[in-house]
Amino acid sequence: MIRRRFHFRETIATILADREEDVGAARRGLMQARQDLERYIAGDPFFRATLDPYAVRTGIPVVDRMSAAGVSAGVGPMAAVAGAIAWAGVEEMCKGGASLGVIDNGGDIALVSDRPLTVGIHAGASPHSDRLAFRLPPQDRIMGICTSSATVGPSLSFGTADAVCVISQNPALSDAWATALCNTVSKENQDAMKEIPWGEVEGVLVIEGDWILAAGSLPPLVPARGNRDLVTGGPW
């Protein structure tokens, strides 16, 4: 398995692949999505600035996916940016015939895989951080595993959770809902869990300190011994 980093402006990603040509495809997909988004924002700067849902239909995949995901989760479209860009990169890998394609865009992961994968969970200072992982079966469709945190990384959050992981077949949706839930869900307030569109979202894991909440259909959680040097964009 090949591991490569991709860094362009705000996008800091890790690419996993079997072949160098798949890494090249991932980079093309990531760059194309970023360029499409930047061109759109140049003509519609409100898209980048708003923290509220913003419905647009442009025919630009990365833009429309971010918009739809934000509307679903009740957040601004930029809440889905990392998942949507990672999705575009894995799509390009699949077009080239990749059977393994993983892009971790700062904790927001899009992947397809012909083999089981172990995905570790980094949750800041929580005692569960780097000690738990999802054990994923092979995935012949692109899956999103996206994580938002109020205590790790530079992203804006209004919550208290160390990690909120959301799994779905739509990486942009996973990203937006991870942000939305991280803004509101806590051990003392779990009301936002009632708003999750089960059927679109498959599973949610919330970690806050030593408290864990699991909901929906999640892959098995297994013990792990994480390496923080592999946390994309970190350590912080």
N, C-alpha and C positions, 0 to 999 in steps of 0.2 A: 504494500500500500504506500502511495506517495502522499506526503504532506507538504503543502505549499502555502505561503502567506500571500495575501493580496491586500495592498494598502493604496487607496486613492482617496485623498481628501478625508471625509468623515468615515468612509467605509474601510474597516479593518476586519478582514475575514481570513479564515482558514479553510483551505480546500483539501479534501481527501479524495483520491482517485486511484485507479489501477494503472492508468497510462498517462504519459505526458500530454498526448493530444487531448485527453479529457480535461486536464488542467487548463490547457489553452482555450478549450471551449468554455469552461467555467469563467475564465477571465473575460472572454468576449461577451458573454451573457451579462456579467456584472457591469462591465463598462457601458454596454448598450443601454441597460436599464437606467444607470446613473445619468447618462447623457440625455436620454429621453425625458427623464424627470426634471433635470436641470433646465432643459429647453422649455418645458411646460411651465415651470415655476417662474421663469423669466417673464412670461406673459400673464401669469396669474399668481402673484406673490402671496395672495391671501391663502392659497392652498398650503403653503409652508407655514404661515403664521398662526392659523386658527387652531384652537384646542377643542373646537366643537365639530360635530359631524358636518361634512361638506360633500354633498352629492354632486358628482359630475360624471358625464359620459363623453369621453374624448376619443375613443378608439386607440388610445395608447395603453397597452396592457398594464404597465407598472402603475400608471396614474389611476386607471379605473379600478384596479385591484385594491389599491390603498384607500381610495374613496369608499368603495363598497364595504371594506373591512371596518373602517372607521364608523360608518353609519350603523353597521351591525352592533358594534361595541359601545357606541355613544361617545366616541373620542374623535379627535382630529385625525386627518389622513396620515400625517407624519408619524403617528403612533405605529403605523404598519410598514414604515419604510424599510427597515432592515430585513424583515421577513419577505417582503415583496421583491427586494433586490436579490436576496439569496435564492428565491424561487426562480427568478429569471436565469440565474447562473446554472442551476441544476437542470432546468429545461433545456438549455443549450447543450449541456453534457448528454442528456438523453437523446437529443437529435443526432448526436454523433455516435450513438450506439453504446454509451456507457452503461454498464450493469451496476456500477458503484459510483455514486456521486453524492458527496456530502459537502455542504457549505455552511460553516458556522460564522455568521455575521454578528460578532459581538454578543453571543449568547442566543441569537435567533437563528435556528437551524432549519434548512431545507435539505431533504435527503431522499435518495432512492438507493436500494441495496439488494443484492442477490444473496446476502448472507446475514446472519445475526450481527447486531451491533450493540455495543454498550455505550450509553450516553451518560456521562457523569453530570452531577448537579452541584454547581457552585452557589452557595448561599451565604456569602459573607462571613460574619462572625458566628452564625448559628452552629451549634455543636453537630448538626447534621451535614454541614458543608463539606463537600468532597468525600463524604462517607456513604453516599447513596448514588445509585445509577439506575437508569431505565435499561432493561434488557429487551431490545427490539427484535422481533422476528424479521425475516426478509420482507422487504417492501417493494412491490412492483409498480406502485404508484407513488408520486411525490407526496411526502409527508412533511408537515411543519411541527417542530418542537421549539417553541419560543418561550423565553424567560424574561421577566421583568423584575426589577429589584428596587426597593426604596433605599437600600443601604450599600449597594455595589454599583460602581460605574457612574458615568457622567449624565445619564438620562434623567429628565425631569420626572419626578414621581411625587404624588401627594399622599402616599400611604406609609405603611410601617413594615411591610413584609420583607423578609430577606430574599425570598425567591417565590415567584408565581410562574409555574410552567403550564403551558396550554398546548395540547396536542390536537391536531386536526389534519385533514387532507388539503388544507388551504393555508400555506405559510403566512400569508398576509393577515388572514383572520386570526390565526394563532397569536401573532404579534400584537394585533390590536386588542384582543381580549386579555392577553397577559398584562398589557398596560392598564386597561380599564379595571381589571380585578386587583392589580397591585395598588391602584389608587385608593381602593375602598375596603378591600377585605382584610379583616384582622381576626384575631382570636375572639375579640369582644364584639365584632360586627361582621356577620356572615351573610347579611341580607342580599348582597350583590350576587351571590351564587345562584339565587333564584332567577336571575335574568339571563343566565347562560343559555344559548340556543342549542340544546342537546340535539344531536342529529347532524349539526354542522360541526360543533365542537365535540370531540370524543372524550377527552379527559382533562382534569385540572389537578395540579398538586400545588399546595400552598405551604410554605415554610416560614415561620416567624419564631425566631429563637429556638426553643426546644419543641414548639408546637407544630404538628403536621396535620393538614387536612387533605384528603384524597377524595375525588369525586369523579363520577363517570367511569369510562372504560380506559384504564391505564395499562401500559405494558408492565410486566413484573418489576418491582423494585428490588434491587440486589445490593448487598454490601459492596463498597468500593473503597479504594485508596487513591484518591485523586491526586493529580500532579498540577499544582496551580500554575506552573509554567506553560501549561497547555490551554489555559483559559484565554480565549481570543480577546485581545484588547487589554488584558490585565497583566499582572496584578495591579490593583489600584491602591 
